[in-house]
Amino acid sequence: MNKRERVLAAVAGDKPDRVPGGFWLHFPPGFEAGEEAVKRHLEFFDKSGTDLCKVMNENSLPDNPALNKAADWGKLGPIPHDAPFIRRQLDLIHAVCEQMHQQAVVLATIHGMVASAFHYLGGGALYDEDKQALTRHLRENPEAFRHGMEVIAEYLDYLCGACLEAGADGLYFASLGGEKAMMTDEEFETFFKPYEIRLLEKYEKKVSCFNVLHMCKDHLNLSRYLGYPSKVINWGIYEGNLSLEEGRKLLGEDRVVLGGLDDRAGVLVDGTLEDIEQQVHKILRENGTYRFILGADCTLPTEIRLERIAKAVAATGTYQE
């Protein structure tokens, strides 16, 4: 099997020649778009051995200086579909897909409602600086905030469709907001979940292959994601969250689970190559090989040696049931 066939077999519930692997990382600054970004994606795909090709998205919704207080969300106008940051991302996806030549399933990274709202309010660093920034605004002025979410949802609707038109086989939808300490279940249900479900329902029907739902960050209430449609699910099991078995049982036994390895510590980052192989075999013994894609909790360290990832992927081929 080639990489594309292997992944599609696993997702369909058939038996691939080995369990596929899906890994990714953020490339260094300066490789967000253009030819160099394309080269980095192709080099990573080739040298890491990963079976899935995920196009990273560093061309996210930029910080909006007009957003300062809660009431400002109510004044937002539509986000232009021809904005330079959108064009850069679509050009990147198109170029990567052309170079792939159907070698692999290509997924376009989509930052969900909460992540996009953080980006718009204060840039990507705002989440780490102030995890309660959105929550304060939605509590202070719910109606204005709801208008802002409608604006972001319309932008994401366009982006999802445009990524597929650019050649992506599916979407890697990264959803923040499941963190127990960020907001209440009711607030997530009111301001974010309906928009994300609507998007995923729409594009679950339009993708040529499948979508991945990534539930990001630590100490999640995974129950918040009940009802989210997606064939493949991924979350951080090493961040105080449910195990792979528990998460699949909660979100649907028919789901394909992607994960198993820690992204920032553990054998993949710190162990020997032999340690990596042994850990992969242990994961497959404990979780089985059916409807499973080996991966990590989230993005790997930018500086990780690609031979370490390649060893993890290769180890699925030396596993004996």
Residue pairs with C-beta under 8 A, 6 or more apart in sequence:
1 9
1 16
1 17
2 103
2 104
3 20
3 51
3 52
3 103
3 104
3 105
4 102
4 103
4 104
4 105
5 16
6 16
6 17
6 18
6 20
6 51
7 16
7 20
7 22
7 51
7 52
7 104
7 105
7 293
8 105
8 209
9 15
9 16
10 16
10 19
10 20
10 256
10 291
10 292
10 293
11 209
11 210
11 231
11 232
11 256
11 291
11 293
13 290
13 291
17 317
18 316
18 317
18 319
19 284
19 289
19 292
19 293
19 294
19 316
19 319
20 51
20 52
20 293
20 294
20 313
20 316
21 49
21 50
21 51
21 52
21 293
21 294
21 295
21 309
21 312
21 313
21 316
22 50
22 51
22 52
22 54
22 258
22 293
22 294
22 295
23 48
23 50
23 52
23 295
23 296
23 300
23 309
23 312
23 313
24 44
24 50
24 52
24 54
24 56
24 299
24 300
25 44
25 299
25 300
25 301
25 302
25 304
26 56
26 58
26 299
26 302
27 37
27 40
27 41
27 44
27 56
27 58
27 302
28 302
30 36
31 37
31 40
31 58
32 58
32 59
32 88
33 58
33 59
33 88
33 89
33 91
33 92
34 88
34 91
34 92
35 95
37 92
38 92
38 95
38 96
38 99
41 53
41 55
41 56
41 92
41 96
42 96
42 99
44 50
44 306
45 53
45 100
45 104
47 306
47 307
47 310
48 306
48 309
48 310
48 313
49 309
49 310
49 313
49 314
50 309
50 313
51 104
51 293
51 313
52 104
52 105
52 107
52 293
53 96
53 100
53 103
53 104
53 105
53 106
53 107
54 106
54 107
54 109
54 172
55 92
55 93
55 96
55 106
55 107
55 108
55 109
55 168
56 109
57 89
57 108
57 109
57 110
57 111
59 85
59 86
59 88
59 89
59 92
60 85
60 111
60 115
60 116
60 119
60 124
61 79
61 85
61 111
61 116
61 119
61 120
61 152
61 155
62 85
62 119
62 120
62 123
63 119
63 120
63 121
63 122
63 123
64 76
64 120
64 121
66 72
66 75
66 76
67 73
67 76
67 120
67 121
67 122
67 148
69 137
70 136
70 137
70 138
70 140
70 141
70 144
70 145
71 141
71 144
72 144
73 137
73 141
73 144
73 145
73 147
73 148
73 149
74 141
74 143
74 144
74 145
74 147
74 148
75 144
76 147
76 148
76 151
77 151
78 151
78 154
78 155
79 151
79 152
79 154
79 155
81 158
81 162
86 158
86 159
86 162
89 159
89 163
90 162
90 163
90 166
91 166
93 106
93 108
93 163
93 166
93 167
93 168
94 166
94 167
96 106
96 167
97 106
97 166
97 167
97 168
98 167
100 106
105 169
105 170
105 209
105 210
106 167
106 168
106 169
106 170
107 168
107 169
107 170
107 171
107 172
107 211
107 212
108 163
108 164
108 166
108 168
108 170
108 171
108 172
109 171
109 172
109 174
110 156
110 159
110 160
110 163
110 171
110 172
110 173
110 174
111 119
111 174
112 156
112 173
112 174
112 175
112 176
112 177
112 192
112 196
113 149
113 152
113 153
113 156
113 175
113 177
113 192
113 195
113 196
114 134
114 175
114 176
114 177
114 192
115 127
115 174
115 175
115 176
115 216
116 152
116 155
116 156
117 134
117 148
117 149
117 152
118 124
118 126
118 127
118 133
118 134
118 176
119 126
120 148
120 152
121 133
121 134
121 137
122 129
122 130
122 133
126 133
127 176
131 179
131 181
131 182
132 182
134 145
134 182
134 183
135 182
135 183
135 187
137 144
137 145
138 145
138 183
138 187
138 191
139 187
142 191
145 191
146 191
149 191
149 192
149 195
150 195
152 195
153 195
153 198
153 199
156 195
156 199
157 199
157 202
160 171
160 199
160 202
160 203
161 203
161 206
163 171
164 171
164 203
164 206
164 207
164 208
169 207
169 208
169 209
169 210
170 207
170 208
170 209
170 210
170 211
170 212
171 203
171 207
171 211
171 212
172 211
172 212
172 214
173 196
173 199
173 200
173 211
173 212
173 213
173 214
173 230
174 214
174 216
175 196
175 213
175 214
175 215
175 216
175 225
175 228
176 182
176 216
176 217
177 183
177 188
177 192
177 224
178 188
178 215
178 216
178 217
178 220
178 221
178 222
178 224
178 225
179 217
179 218
179 219
179 220
179 221
180 219
180 220
180 221
181 219
185 221
185 223
185 224
188 224
189 224
193 224
193 227
196 228
197 227
197 228
197 229
200 211
200 213
200 228
200 229
200 230
201 229
203 211
204 211
204 229
204 230
204 231
210 230
210 231
210 232
210 256
211 229
211 230
211 231
211 232
212 230
212 231
212 232
212 233
212 234
212 258
213 225
213 228
213 230
213 232
213 233
213 234
214 234
214 235
214 298
215 222
215 225
215 233
215 234
215 235
215 236
216 235
216 236
216 298
217 236
217 239
218 236
218 239
218 240
218 241
219 239
219 240
219 241
220 235
220 236
220 239
220 241
220 242
222 235
222 241
222 242
222 247
222 250
222 251
223 250
225 251
226 250
226 251
228 251
230 255
231 255
231 256
232 255
232 256
232 257
232 258
232 293
233 247
233 248
233 251
233 255
233 256
233 257
233 258
234 257
234 258
234 259
234 295
234 297
235 241
235 242
235 247
235 259
235 297
236 263
236 297
236 298
237 243
237 244
237 247
237 259
237 260
237 297
238 262
238 263
238 265
238 266
238 297
239 297
241 247
242 250
244 257
244 259
244 260
244 287
245 287
247 257
248 255
248 257
254 291
255 291
256 291
256 292
256 293
257 287
257 291
257 292
257 293
258 292
258 293
258 294
258 295
259 293
259 294
259 295
259 296
259 297
260 280
260 283
260 287
260 292
260 294
260 295
260 296
261 267
261 268
261 279
261 280
261 283
261 294
261 295
261 296
261 297
261 312
262 268
262 269
262 296
262 297
263 269
263 296
263 297
263 298
263 299
263 300
263 301
264 297
264 298
264 301
266 279
267 275
267 276
267 278
267 279
268 276
268 279
268 296
268 300
268 304
268 308
268 309
268 312
269 300
269 301
269 304
269 308
271 279
273 307
273 308
273 311
276 308
276 311
276 312
276 315
277 311
277 312
277 314
277 315
277 318
280 294
280 312
280 315
280 316
280 319
281 315
281 318
281 319
283 294
284 292
284 294
284 316
284 319
284 321
289 319
289 321
294 312
294 313
294 316
300 309
